[in-house]
Amino acid sequence: MKEAITAIKGFKDILPGQAGKWQQVEAVARRTFSDFGFKELRPPILEKTALFVRSIGEATDIVEKEMYTFRDRNEESLTLRPEATASLLRAYIEHHIYTSDQVSKLYTMGPMFRRERPQKGRFRQFHQIDAEILGLADPRADAELMLLLHTLFQRLGLSRLQFEVNSLGCPDCRPSFRLALVAHLAQGEELLCADCRRRLKTNPLRVFDCKIEGCGRALVNAPLVPDYLCLPCLDHFRKVREYLDSFGLNHVVNGRMVRGLDYYQRTTFEVTIKQEGASLAIVGGGRYDGLIRDLGGPDTPGIGFAIGTERLISLLDLPDERFLDPPALFIAAQGKEAADLAFLMCNRLRIAGVSAEINYTGKSLKGQMKEADRLGAAYTLILGEREIQEGQAELRHMGRATQQKVKLAGIETEIAGIISTR
């Protein structure tokens, strides 16, 4: 026997049952997005590398270390998307969506790719639910996006979530913060890891993301962005918080939250949950008012978020078995003539919209009844030579253990009627 080929490390199969859970979460998300006026856009998973270098930032860990990048046969550099926002904005610009809608609300769902170290809840192919509001600099857009998240989590049955918010300022006020932060970190530069020493010159905000103990000590009493905001940024942040309060959406200000992407400015936010003594981030997002312009589009403001789908699903107390759709009908047939008739009947019922199953392996009647029970079929139709001769079969309700005779003439119509009223 040849050696079996297994999945690539960090890539995971989503099995039946699990897939049903994913479909449930995605269905709730789609309904919630629709209620808030969002439209779905499905970008490709493969993009030109320049899109992510320009949007995410050349000095970020994602671009420097984590992207799946390769050259195609024309020597063009391509990348499997590591996040969704850049792809959505590229499509928004390329298809001139801004010319038909001054304000666009877009969402997408699907796989992303980063070559991180696989660990619990993190994969090299992972999935995100991503939403963006484009064309509104108004702080109401920031609050509305967080209210959308809160509504989605409520509908999924999640509670005890923590909304953390911050403002990263704008190109007018961030330079003064950057100078203050660099001056502070320079005093304890020997505590910084090699990556953070390099970040000190390229992107000092990224030091806040580092989990190494020495870097954490270097950040003690470090300046925080909210203390350096200009008046317009202060006013914007104050209004965002007031709108959140008006909906009773509890939140805290986390001045150390900078997010992992270079394009954020002004409002940023995360939603975390306590699990096993640690705070796990489920969602991250923020405002990126200059990004569409930097990607070659009009100077259009934007704000968005990305939900880690694997982590979200892991928090839901939903057993996989609940999402294995049972057939409405199982046809247990004995004998070749009955098996042939069952095959025709089963597929006619499927075409008519009734989920039905049969056994293809020649099991005994007892074995087929066990299979019907294992599949969770609502009804079982027993069909054999005697039933064919008599022109009627026995339809058994599996839950009630009751049964009735059904004439074979016009049986598909009669069964469809019985099952539709169960």
N, C-alpha and C positions, 0 to 999 in steps of 0.2 A: 504494500500500500504506500502511495506517495505521501510525503509529508504535507500536512494540511497547511494552507495559507491562512494566516490570521490577520485581523485588522491592524492598521498602522498604529504605533504607539501614540496615544493622545487623541485617537479617533475612536468614536464609540457608536455601536449599532443602537438604534432605538427600536426595541422589539414590540410585537403586538401586545396590546395591553398598555405598555408604556406609550406607544404612539397614540392610543385613544386618549390618554391623559393630556398629551401635547395638544391634540385636536380640541379638547375641552377648553384648555387655557387660551389657545389661539382664537377659539370662537367667542369667548367672553371678551377678549381684547378687541376683536373686530367689532363686536356690538358696541363696546364702550367708545371706541374711536369714532364709529359712525354717529353715536349720540352727540359727540362733541364736534362733529363736522369735519372729520379727517377722511382723506381719500387714500387708497392704497397705491403705491408705486413699487414696481418690482425691478430693481436694477440688476445687472449681471454680477456674478461673483468675481469676475476677472476684470481688472482695470489697468490702465497705464500706471506704471510705478510713480511717475511724476505727480499724479493726482494726490497720492498720500504723502509724498515728501513735501509738497507745497502746503497741504492742508494740516496734517498732523504735526509737522515740524521735523526738520532734519536732525535736531539734537535730542529727540525723544527716544526712549528705549524701544518703542514699537518700531520705528523706522530703522534705528541702528542695529537692533538685535533680533527682532521677533517676526518680521514679515517673511512670507513665502514669496520670494522674488526669483524670477528666472528670465532668460532671453528666449524668444521664440525663433522660428526658422529665419525670420527677417531681421534678427538681432535687435528686436524691439524689447525693452525691459517691461515685463508685465508682473503684476502682483495679485495674489489672491487677497480679496479685501479683508483688512484687519478690523474694520469698523464700517458702519453703514452711512454715517452722515455725509462723508465726502462723496460717496456714490450718488446719494440722493441729490446733493447740490449740483454735481456735475450734470445729472439728468435735468434738473430744474433750469440750469443755464443753457444746456445744449438744445433743449426743446422749447425754449423761450416761454416757459410756463408763466413767468411773471407778466407777460403781455396780456394774458387773458384773466388772470386773477391777481389783484393787487395784494391780497393776503392769501397765501396758500398753506393749507394744513395737510401734511403728507405723513404717511407711515409705511413701514416695510417690516417684514419678518423673514429671517433666514439665517444661513450659516455664515460665520466669519472664521478667519484663520490667523492664528499667531503661534509661532514656535516657542511657546513657553515651556517651562518644566511641568509636565503633567502632575497634578496633585488632586486631592479630594475636591470635587466640585469644579475643577478647571481642566479644560481640554484644549488640544491644539485645533480641532474643529469644534467650535462652540456656536451657540445660537443667540441672537438678540431680537428683541422687539423694539423698534426704533420709531420715534415720532418727532416731527419738526413743525414749528410755526414760522413761516417765512413772510417778511414784509411788515412786521410790527415791532417797533422799538418800545412800544407802550408797556409799562410794568404789568398791566393787566394780562398780557400774554404770558409772562413768567408765572403769575399766580394761576392762570387757567391751566397751564401745562401741569403744574403740581397738583391742582385739583383733579385733573384727569387721572393722574397716577393714584391719588387717594381713592377715587371712585373705583378704579380697576381693582385695587387691592381689596376693597370692601366687598366687591362682587365675587372675588375669588375666596373670600372667607379669611383673609389675613388681617391680623390685628397686632397691636403693640409694636407698631413700626415707628421708627424715629426719622423725622424729616430734618436734615441738617442743611443750612443755607449759608452762603457767603457771597461776598462781592469781590471780584478780582480787579476792579477798577477798569480804567480805559487807557488808551495811549497817552492821554494828558496827565494822568496821575500815577500810573504805574512806574515810570522811570525813577521818581523820587523814592518809591518803596524799594525798587531794585537796588539803588545805591545804598540805602540803609541796610538792606538784608546782606549784601555783599560785604559791607563794612563789618557787620556783626559776625558773619561766618569766617571772615579772614582772621579774626582774633582767635578762633579755635580751629583753624584749618587742619591742624595735625590730627584732630578727632575724626575728620571726614574720611569716608572710604574713597578709593581711587575714582570711582564713577562720580561721586559728588564733588571731588576736587575739580574734575573736568567740567561738571555742570556749573560750578561757581563762575566759570568764564563764559559758558554758552547759554545756560538757562537755570539760574539759581533757584527759581521757584520749585524746580523738580526735587530739590533737597527735602522739601516737606513730604514728598512721597516715599522717601527712603525708609526702610524698616530696620536698618543696621543700627545697633545700640549707640555707637560713637556718634553717628550723625544726629541721632535723637538728642544726645547730650549737647552737641554743638548748637542745637536749635532752642535750648532753654533760654527764655527771656528774649527770643528773637522778635524783631518787629513783625507785625501782622498787617496784611493789606488793608483791612477796614479802617485802620488808624491813619491811612494816607490817602483816603478817597477825596476826590475833588467834590465840589458842591453838587454838580449834576448827578454824579454817581451816588453820593450820599442820599440825595432826594429819591433817585430811582429805587435804591435798596429799601429805603424807608417805606415807600408806597407798596412795593412788593410784599413786605411783611404785613402792612396794614390790610391788604386784600386777603392775604392768607388768614389773618385774624378774623376778618369778617365772615369767613366760612368755618371758623372754629378749627382750622387746620393747625394743630400744635406743631411747633418747629423750634429749633435752637440755632443760634449763630455759631458756626465753627470757623474761626478765623484762620485755621491751619489747612483747611480744605482747599486745594488748588487744582484738583483733577489732573489727569495724566496726559492731556493734549494741549498743544500750544495755542489753539485757536480760541480758547475761552476768554471772555472778558465780562465785566459786570457780574450778573447773577450766575452763580453755580450752586448745585444742590446734589445731595445724595439721600437715598433712603436706606436705612440700615435696620437690622434686626438682631437681637441678642440670641446667640445659639452656642451652647457648650462654653459659656463664659466669655465669648468673644463677640465683637460686633461685625457682622457680615454685611457688606454693601450689596444690595439687590439692583439698585438703579443709580446711575450717575448722569448728570446732564448740566447744561448751562447755555449761556448766551454767547453768540459768536458774530457780532455785528459787522466785522470787517472781512469775514471769510469768503463770502460770495464774490465780493469785489476782487479779492486776492486770487480767486480761481478764474477770473476773466469775465465775471458777470457784472450786473449793475450793483451799485452800492446799496445793498438790501440787507436789513437787519434780520437776524434769525435766532431761534432758541430751540433746543431739542433735548431728548434724553434717549438712553439705551438701557433696556432691561436685560439682564442676563437670564435667559430662559431656563437653562439647566438649574441654576440656583433657585429661581422662582419656583419651579416645579418641585424641587427637593423640599421646599417648605410647606407644601400642601399635603394635608393628611388624607390622601386619596389612594387606596390600594389599586394596583394595576388591574386586578381581576374585574373591578367595577367597570372598566372601559373596554372589555372584550365584548363586542356586540353579539348577543346570542341570536341564533336564527329564530324566526317566528315559527317555522315548521321544519320538522325532520320527517322524511319519508322512509320508513323501515320496510324494505321489500324483500320477499323470499321467492326464489325461482327466477329463471332467466326472463320469462315473459313479464313478470312483475317488475324486475329490475329495469328492463327496457322502458316499460310504461312509466316507472318512477323517474327515470332520467328525463323523459319528455315532459312529464308533469312538473317536475322541479324547475326546469328552465323556463317553462311557460309562466309559472308563478313568479319567478324572478323578473321576467320581462314585464309582468303586470305590477311589479313593485312590492312583491312579498319576498322577504328574505327566507330562503329555503335551502336545506342540505340533504344529501343522501350519502350512503356508504358505497364506496367503489371497490372494496376489497373482499366482498363475499362473506362478511361476518354472519354469524347466526342471528336469529331474531333477538335472542337475549343480549347478544353482543351489541346489536344495533340500538336496542333500547338503552343500554348503558351509555353508548356514545351520545344518544340524544340527550340523556340526563347530564352527561359531562359538558356538553356544549351549552346547556341551559336553554334548550328549545322550549318554547311556550306550548307547542302542540306537536304530537307525533301522529302521523298517518300510517296505519298498518295495512300493508298491501301484499297479498299472496295469491296463489292460484284460486283458492276458494272465493276470495273477494272479487276476483276478475270474473269468475263464473256467475256469481250472484249479482254482479253489476253494482256493488257498493263496498265501501271500505270503512274501517273503524278509525275515527278521529279522536284521539285521547288528549285531554287537557292535563299537562304534566303536573301543574301546581295543585289542581283540585282533585286529581286522580279520578276524574269523571270522563265518560266517553259517549260518543254518539255515532250513528250511522250516517254516511254521506254517499249519495249516489255518484257513480263514476261519470255519468253523463252530465256535463257542465260542472264538473267538480272544481275546476280552477276558480270559476266565478263564485261558487258557493263558499269555498275555503277563504278566498280573499275577503268576502263579506263577513264571515265569522271572525277572522283575525282582526279586521279593521275595527270591530266593535268590542274587542276583548278588554 
